[in-house]
Amino acid sequence: MATLSINLQQRAFSFRNFSTQHKIVHHPTQIRCSSTNDASESVESSSQFKEIRNVACGFLAVWAVTAVSPVIAGSQRLPPLSNDPNRCERAFVGNTIGQANGVYDKPLDLRFCDYTNEKSNLKGKSLAAALMSDAKFDGADMTEVIMSKAYAVGASFKGTDFTNAVIDRVNFGKANLEGAVFRNTVLSGSTFEEAQLKDVDFEDTIIGYIDLQKLCLNKTINDDSRANLGCR
């Protein structure tokens, strides 16, 4: 008898929504695919049946892995909001490793945090793989920050200063970056789908050709900013 067994463990996540605490607990999932060699069952011994069985088992295993891992199953599915009472303040420390490749020692969940006009505590921090959706950074000084693989969909960066920062593979979808400053900023692999880019300063921005072509498709960029970028 041949047996394929896959054990999948899941963590329990807890998060607070206003004053109510919710807890989601998932139990281990096991997938078992087996076959028995029986001379009386000629169908089982056929190579075609074995191939179909193996393919079906493979699909079942893939389904189970994606079902228990929201990140694998869908790139836009995010983990529950952290219940750490100091999660917003953790941006002032940032991550201590990884920097340029989105690797981190501790996850940064900055969703819905308000850093409006923060002028000193975000400068030069590493915010690798930070979850920043729906957070407010309006008027903040984020010069020399390192944002690698951060998720900033729907966040507000109006007037935020990113001078000399490294903005690598950040998702700014539907974010408001009106009046933001990307002066001498490395802007690689980042996306700005449906983002507001009115009056953004792109002077001396370092950006690849393909990324530039995609960025120039944004209709909210005004003429001066297009000139700085070199949009045609």
N, C-alpha and C positions, 0 to 999 in steps of 0.2 A: 504493500500500500504506500502510495506517495502522498505526502501531505504538505500543503503550504499554509502556514499559520502566520498571521500578522497581528500583533498587539499594538493598539494605538491608545496612548494615554492622553488625557486632556486635563488642563488645569481648571480650577474653579476661579472664575472672575467675579469680582464684586465692584459695584459702582453706585454712586449716589446721584439720584436725580432729585434736586431740591432737598427735601427733608426725608425722602424715602430711600431706604437702602435695598438694593436688589442683589440677589446672588444667583448666578447661573452655574450649575454643577453638571459636568458631563462625565459619564462613566466610561471605563475602558471599552473599546470596541474590538472584537476579534473576528477575523475573517479566516475561514478554513476551507480549503479546496482539496479534495482527496479523490483518489481513484483506486480501484481494486482490480487486480489482474485475476479474472475468472475465466477459465477455459470454456465454461458453458455460455458465456456472453460474448459472442463473436463481435458484436458491435463495438464493445469497449476496446477490443484489440485493434480495431481499424485505425489507421493513421489519421484519417479524415476526422473521426470523432474526437481523437485526442487533441488534434489541432484546434477544433472548435471549443473544446473544453478549456484548453489553456488560454485561448483568447478571451473567453468569457470570464475566466478567473482573473485575468490581467485587468480587464475593465472594471471588475468589482473592486479590486484593490485600489485602483486609481480613484474610483468614486469615493471610497472610504477615506482616503488621504485628503482629498479636497473637501470632503464634508466636515472633517474635524479641524481643518486649518483655513480660517477665513481669508488669510493673506494669500494662500495658494489658490483657493477656489475663485477668488475675485480680487483683482488688484485694488479695487475701490472700497472694499469692505474693511472697516477699521475696528480695532479692538474696543471694548467698552471704555468709557471715560475713567481715568485713574481715580481712585478714592484717596490718594495721597493728599492730605490737607495742605502740604507745602509744594505741590507740583508746579505751581506758577513760579515760585521763587527759585526753583531749580534751574531756570534759564539763566540766572545770575551766576551760576557755577558752570553750567554747560557740561559737555562730555569731555572726558580727559583722554580718550583714545579715538582712533579711527579717522577723524577729521575728513580726509579727502575721499573716503570710500563708503561713507554711510555706516561705518561700524561704530558701535557705541558700547560703553560699559554699563550704562543704565538708560532705559528709554526715557525720552523727554515728552511728556504729554502736556502741551501748552494750549490745548484747545479751549476757546472761550476766555482765555486770560487777557487782562487789559494792561498793556505796557505803554499807554499813551504818554508821550513826552518824557519817556525814560531816557535820560541823557548820560548816564554813567555806568550802569550795571550790565549792559549788553555788549558794550564795545569789546571787540576782539574775542568773543566767546565762540566755542565750537558747538554748533547746534545740529550735529549729524543726526539724520533720520528723525528729526523732531516732528511731532504732530502739531501743526499750527493752525489748522482750519478754524475759521470764525474767531480767531484771536485779533486783538487790536494792537498795532505797533505804530499808530499815527504819531508823527513827529519824533520818533525814537532815534537815538544815535546808535546805529548798528554798523559803524565803520569797522572794517577789518574782521568782521565775523566770518566764520566758515560754516556755510549751510550746505551740507551734502545730502542729497536724497531726502530733503525735507518735504512734508506735505502741507502746503499752505493754501489749499483751495478755500475760497471764500473769505480769506483773512483780509484785514485792512492795513495797508502800509502807506497811507497818505502822508507825504512829506518825509518819509523815512530816509535816513542817510545811510546808504550802503557803500560809501566811498572806500576803495581799496579792499573790498570784501571778495570772498570766493563763493559764488552762488552756483553750485554744481548739481545739475539734475533735480532741480526743485520744481514742484508742481504749483504754479501760481494761478491755476484755473479759476476764473470768476473772482479773482482778488482785486481789490481797489488799490492801485499803486499811483494814483494821481499825485504829481509833484515829487515823486520819489527820486533819489539821486543815486545813479549807478556810475559815478565818476571813477575811472580807472579800475573798474570792477571786472573780475573774471566771471563771465556769464556763459557757462557751458552746459549744454544739454537740458536747459530749463524750458518749461512750457508756459505759455501765457494765454491759453485758450479762453476767450471771452473776458479777459482781464481788462481793467480800466487803466490806460497808460497815458492819459492826458498830461502834458507838461512834464513828462519824465525827462530827467537829465541823463543822457547817454554819452556824455563827453568822454572820449578816450576809453570807452568800454571795450573790453577784450572779448570777442565773440567769434565763433567759427562761422564759416560761410553758410553752411546748411542751417544752422540755428538762426543766423541773420535773416535768411530768406523767409523762414517761418515767422519770425518776429515782425517783419515788415508787413505781413498780411493783416496785422491788427489795425483796424480802421480808426482806433481812438488815438493813435500816435500823431501828434501835430507836426507841422512842417519843419520846425526847428529841430525837433528830436529826430525826424527822419534824415535830416541833413547830417546830424552828428553820427547817426548809424551808417549812413551811406546807402539808404534805401533808394531804389531806382523806381 
